[in-house]
Amino acid sequence: MIGPERLTVFLTVVTVLIAVPGPSVLFVVSRGVALGRKAAVSTAVGNEAGLLVQVVLVAFGLGEVLARSLLVFSILKFAGAFYLVYLGVQAWRQRKLLMVEDQTASAAGRPGRIFREGFIVGVSNPKGLLIFGAVLPQFVDASAGNAQVQLLVLGLICVLIALISDAAWGLLAGTARNWLAGSPRRLSWIGGASGIVMVGLGVRLAFSGRE
């Protein structure tokens, strides 16, 4: 299996990469502020479940296919972008529901539904596949055994670190939402802002390249 030195360097690299807030963090934070801590954690778990699927695909070669095929990359990219924009528009349209009692808010943010939305966003983000495809193979030790197993182990470590990071951001955002709940109008404004953030993320993804 992977040697201790190689693993230490890998942990350092991926921790730094994951610690820098990106679209995934912004997505989780927007759900946390709009719907609370449970929704934020469910979003993070769903997103990381999507990343786990990407890890499996990279281990079996799809990352290389994605890197070489502009068509496959574009299809996946625009599918993810469209879904983010859709979620953002829905959040904007439903922003006033956040001014109603908690029962309504919790109905809009059922854990199963939030998990599913996070999963779709995570699995349809081509950036994750490209990053996994570029970073993980660098830490595979050809003399240490099955390369696919090593890629799966390294990918699982990435997903676990990402889950801890995203869940922490989400819990902080959910705590802020609890504080904002004292002002229904402000909470409605925050809900609308979270929708704008998601639309912005979708547009950013749609116009992004492979870099």
Secondary structure by P-SEA (a helix, b strand, c coil): cccaaaaaaaaaaaaaaaacccaaaaaaaaaaaaccaaaaaaaaaaaaaaaaaaaaaaaacaaaaaaccaaaaaaaaaaaaaaaaaaaaaaaaacccccccaaaaaaaccaaaaaaaaaaaaaacaaaaaaaacccccccccccccaaaaaaaaaaaaaaaaaaaaaaaaaaaaaaaaaacccaaaaaaaaaaaaaaaaaaaaaaaacccc
